[in-house]
Amino acid sequence: MLKKSLLLLSLSILFQSCYSYKSVNRDHFSQHTDKNIKIITKQNKKVKGLLSTNTVGEIIVSSGAKKATITIPKESIRSIEIREFSYLKTIGTALSTILTVVLLGAVKAFHSN
């Protein structure tokens, strides 16, 4: 039981991302080339990728494994988010992992008595 719990915990930590997306102002979006971004259009289409070009009227994003370029007119964009490393998320994941391992050890010790 403990081995299965630790395996499940390890897999959940392995797939946990320590990155989060921070919203930026669409109208004052500065040149953030070579940043991973997520764009949500007014039609609720989500585009994730690497920002290639930010011009006055459009944003060009390289997306997918083949790095296909997608051109999005700025007037069709609802929100723009930039991917950033999250220290709080990383620390929270590490602390919750340690706490879970300690609690599982305590439960095992309690049941073995």
N, C-alpha and C positions, 0 to 999 in steps of 0.2 A: 504493500500500500504506500509506504513512504517513498519507495523507489519510483513508483508511477507518479506520485505527486511531485517529486523533484524533477522528473523528466518533463512533465507538463509545465512546471514552473520555468524550467530552463528553456523550453521551446517558446513560451510566451515572452520571455526576456529577449531571446534571440530575434524575434520578429517585431519587437517594440522599437519604434523610431524615436530618436532623441531630437528630432527636428519638428518645428511647427511653422505655420504660415502666419505672417504678420500683414495685416491690411495696410495698404498705402492709398493715398488720395489719388484718384484716377486723373484729376485735372492737373495736379502738380507732380505727376510721376516723373521723376528725373531719370537720367540715363543710368540704368542699373544693368549694363550688359554683362553677360556671363554669370547671371544669377538665375537660379531656379525659381520660376514663378508659376502661379496658378491664376488663370483668368476665368471669370464667370461672365458669360454674355447675358444680354437681356432676354435671350431665348432659353436661358438656363443650361447652356452648353458649357462644360468645363474643359479647359485646355491647360494641361500641365506641360512644362518644358523649359528649355533654356532660352532666355531672352537674347535674340540676335540683334534686332534693330528697333529703336524707338524713335519714330519720326513724328511730325506734327499731326498727321492724320491717321496713322496706323501703327500697329505693333506687329513685328514679325518674330515668331517663336519657332525654335527647332524642337520638335516633339517626336517621341517614340524611339524605338531601337534603331531605325534607319535614319533618324534625324530629319524627317520630312519638315519642310518649312510651312508654317501656317501664317497667313496674313489676316489680321483682325482689325477692322476699322475701329477707331477709338469711340465713335458715337454708338457702337453696338456693345460696348463693354459696361457691365454693371459694377464689377469690382475686380481689383488686382491685389494679389497677395504675394509677398516675397518669402521664400523659404529661408529660415534662419535656425541656427543651432540653439537649442533650448537647454540652458543650464539647469533650470528648475525641473524640467521633465527628466533629465538625466539623473539628477540627485534623487528625485522622487522615486524613480524606477529602482535605483540602487537600494534606497532605504526600505522600500516595500519588499524587495527581494530578501534582504537580510531579515526583516521582521517575519516574513513568511517562513523562512528556513528555521528561525528560532522557535516560532510557534509550532511548526510541525515536529521539531525535535522535542519540545515540551509535551506535546500530545502523545508522542510515541513513548516517552519516558513515563508519563502518567499511566498509560495503558499497560505497560510492561510490569508495573508493580502490582 
